[in-house]
Amino acid sequence: MPITPLNTIFKQPSEKLSLGVNFANMVQTGETISSPVMTSEPSGELTTTIISSTGNIVYFWAEDGVHGTDYRIEIVADTSGGEILEADVVLRVRER
């Protein structure tokens, strides 16, 4: 599910979700992103792993996490035009 930066998404602690951050509104026309690096805070509870980068979307897995915790996921990527872009997403882990 591609999402745009600064969105808030929800997952349950036991879910493993495939997500994507869409940089399309951040890059110049005709550019693409590459070399994405991802971090999440607080660290050590939520597992995030980059799956791939296609066009302007960075796909990643999000799994685990502690109920009641809000995580900030940050993805930094280079563009084909030489820019460095940063996207932040808030992931809220909640039992439903």
For each residue, the residues with C-beta under 8 A, 3 or more apart:
1: 17 18 19 20
2: 19 20 21 22 57
3: 7 9 19 20 21 22 89
4: 7 21 22 25
5: 21 22 23 25 26 87 88 89
6: 87 88 89
7: 3 4 89 90
8: 89 90 91 92
9: 3 19 89 90 91 92
10: 91 92 93 94
11: 15 17 62 65 91 92 93 94
12: 15 93 94 95 96
13: 64 65 66 67 93 95
14:
15: 11 12 63
16: 61 62 63
17: 1 11 61 62 63
18: 1 51 59 60 61
19: 1 2 3 9 59 60 61 62 89
20: 1 2 3 57 58 59 60
21: 2 3 4 5 57 58 60 75 87 89
22: 2 3 4 5 25 56 57
23: 5 26 27 33 56 57 58 77 85 87
24: 27 55 56 57
25: 4 5 22
26: 5 23 85 87
27: 23 24 31 32 33 56 79 81 83 85
28: 31 79 81 83
29:
30:
31: 27 28 79 80 81 83
32: 27 55 56 79 80
33: 23 27 36 53 55 56 58 77 78 79 80 85
34: 53 77 78 79 80
35: 53 77 78
36: 33 50 53 58 75 76 77
37: 75 76 77
38: 48 49 50 58 60 73 74 75 76
39: 43 73 74
40: 43 46 48 71 72 73 74 91
41: 71 72 74
42: 45 46 69 71
43: 39 40
44:
45: 42 64 65 66 69 71
46: 40 42 62 63 64 65 69 71 73 91 93
47: 61 62 63 64
48: 38 40 60 61 62 73
49: 38 60 61
50: 36 38 53 58 59 60
51: 18 59 60 61
52: 58 59
53: 33 34 35 36 50 57 58 59 77
54: 57 59
55: 24 32 33
56: 22 23 24 27 32 33
57: 2 20 21 22 23 24 53 54
58: 20 21 23 33 36 38 50 52 53 75 77 87
59: 18 19 20 50 51 52 53 54
60: 18 19 20 21 38 48 49 50 51 73 75
61: 16 17 18 19 47 48 49 51
62: 11 16 17 19 46 47 48 65 73 91
63: 15 16 17 46 47
64: 13 45 46 47
65: 11 13 45 46 62 69 71 91 93
66: 13 45 69 93
67: 13 93 94 95
68: 93 94
69: 42 45 46 65 66 92 93
70: 90 91 92 93
71: 40 41 42 45 46 65 90 91 92 93
72: 40 41 88 89 90 91
73: 38 39 40 46 48 60 62 88 89 90 91
74: 38 39 40 41 86 87 88
75: 21 36 37 38 58 60 86 87 88 89
76: 36 37 38 84 85 86
77: 23 33 34 35 36 37 53 58 84 85 87
78: 33 34 35 82 83 84 85
79: 27 28 31 32 33 34 82 83 84 85
80: 31 32 33 34
81: 27 28 31
82: 78 79
83: 27 28 31 78 79
84: 76 77 78 79
85: 23 26 27 33 76 77 78 79
86: 74 75 76
87: 5 6 21 23 26 58 74 75 77
88: 5 6 72 73 74 75
89: 3 5 6 7 8 9 19 21 72 73 75
90: 7 8 9 70 71 72 73
91: 8 9 10 11 40 46 62 65 70 71 72 73
92: 8 9 10 11 69 70 71
93: 10 11 12 13 46 65 66 67 68 69 70 71
94: 10 11 12 67 68
95: 12 13 67
96: 12
